Amino acid sequence: MAKRLPSGVEQRAIARLVRFQVEVPSWGYADTGTRFGKWLQDAAAVDLADKLADAGVTHRFTGITPTVAVHVLWDFPDGFDPAVVRLAKKHGVRIGSINPNLFQEQCYKHGSVTNRDPAIRERSVRHVLDCIELSKKTRSRYISMWLGDGTNYPGQGDIRQRKHWATQCYRRMHAALPHGKVLLIEYKPFEPATYATDFFDWGSSYVFAKACGPRAKVLVDIGHHLPGCNVEQVVAWLLDEKMLGGFHFNDRKYADDDLTTGSIDPYQTFRIFNELVAYEWQTGRDLDIAWMIDQSHAVKPKIEAMIQTACMIQALMAKALLVDRKALAAAQAREDTVAAEECLRSAFFADVAPVLAAVRKKLGVPADPLAAYRASGYEAAVAKERRAKREALGLTAGGSYA
């Protein structure tokens, strides 16, 4: 027989989930794949207008994805157009985090902010300063920094000098931030650099953020850790240090696989949410961080994958909200390891369908967002339109037109 939850727990969970929102990435709606090539889909977004339309559909069916992260070079190849803000509003969403691109152009072969050439370091800083100006026009709060800087062979670069160059550049970016905006510093232990990645783990991002000042925080990407890393412990420490800036949600089997959240190890994501919810429970307030999705939907239909992900994140947070915090604290106090673990296990295996149904009713969205989307016919309609758009633009079409 399922253990009865303390009175009011489900209602508090419903109230918190109604306030919960997660950001979708514009690039999650476009054709993507692996370093070996892209897998094309007829219904994939061709341009930013398509991405905003798809993001609007995702939000319409889930009710929890009102903002869209943009990638500057991918989404604004010809510069910023103010009409984008109006177009986003038309689709019921807003422009979210701004993602600079300091890894794609040839000049960054040996690094961006850690490049030996001061002209390239200056170019890197200017690009981010331009992104900060863009964030003012879009009213975006976050500048999300992921850099591929590093070295591929021992002796290729001076590791400490590269750290100093990066610190100088990050400080200039931070100094240019208007009040209320946040510089999120991400990390990754390898790739594209294979010997010494300059921003290699949460500790390196912590050091850079502390060197910058109070508007710089650490961005945790769930896939950006070495095998066996206790990500929830990293999260707990960053929370305690007031240095957690946000998340990129995804999942992994081997490395940075960018799979849909919860598709491989939902219990790990639940354990991460457990730390987040515990912090909120102890402080009595919602965390003020960036909740963002960052995935590569290489073979899944783009919108279906995004709806699936948003719903999974919502469900795992619901489970964490159902943890009996008082019972857990009591079990920990008496060193009852089994009882303490059972507090987590019982919440993880709990049926949260009634909670999610109540939340979705309050949000005015379908009880089963994915099924409702599949029945809408949107995918087939835009596939036809976008095949015609690709042909008109002279682009390689997806699917059977590849």
C-alpha positions, 0 to 999 in steps of 0.5 A: 500500500502506498504511503500517505503523504502529509496533509498539504504536500500535494497542494504545495507541489501543485502551487510550485509547479504552476509557477515553474517554467523552463526555457527551450533552445531555438537550435532544438527545433532545427536540423541537427546530428553529429560531428559526422553530419546532420539528419534532416527532417522535413518539419525541422525549422528553416529559420528563426521565424520557424523556431519561434513558431515551434516554440510557441506550439510547445508552450501552447501544449505544455504551458511551462516554456514561455522563453526561447534561448537564441544563439547569436550567429545561428539565429542572427546571421545578418544582425538583430532585427527588432521584428523578432521580438514582436514575432516572438510575442505573436507566438506567445513566447519571449526571447530568453538567454543570449548565447554568444558563439566563440567556437565556430569561426576559423580565427578561434582554432587556438581559442577565443578568450585564451588565444595567444593573439590579443586581437582575437581575444579582443574580438571575442570580448567585443562579440560578447559586448555586442551580445549584451547590447542585444540582450537589452533590446530583447530584454533578456536576463542571461548571457550564457557562455560556453567556450570550446577553448583548450589545447590538444597536446601537452606543451601546446599552451601555457595553462596558467597564462591561458587562465589569466587571459580568460579571467581578464576577458571575463572581467571586461564582460562582467563589467559591461553587464547592466543591473539585473543581467547575469553572466552564466559560465558553463564548462565541459571536461573535453571537446573540442579540446582533447588535452586541456579544456580551459573551462573544464569543470564546475570548479573552473567556472566557479573560479572565473565567476568569483573573479568577475563579481556578483553578476557571474554564476555557474551554469550546470549542463547535466551532460558536461561531467566525467563518468561517475561524477556526483552531479547532485553534490556539485549542485548542492555545493553551488547552492550553498555557495550562492553560485548556481546560475542555472541548468542546461537539462539533457541526458547522457549514456556515454559522454555529452550525448545531449539526449532528451532529459530522463531518457537514460537516467531519470533517477539522477535528474530526480536526485538533482531536483531533490537538492533544488527542492530541498533548498527551496523548502529550507529557505522558503522561496523559489530559486532564482536561476535559469531553468533551460533545456539544451538538447540535440534532437537528432532523430526524434521529431523536434517538437515532440522531443521538446514536449516530451522533455518539458513534461519529463522535467515537470514530472521529475520536479513533481516527484522531488516536491513529494519528498517528505522533508520532515521524515527525511530529516528525522531519518538522517538525524537518527542515522537511519540510512534505509529509512532516509533512502526510502524517503527518496525512493518512495517519492521517485516511484510515486504516481504524480499523474494526479498532481500533473493533471491538476497543474495542467488544468490550472495552466489551461493546457491538455492533460496529455500534452504530447498526445494532444500535439500529435493529434493537432496535425501541426507536424504534417502541415509545417513539413509541407510548408518548409519543404517548399521554403527550402526549395525556394531558398535553394536549400537541401530538403529533409526526409525523402528530399535529402 
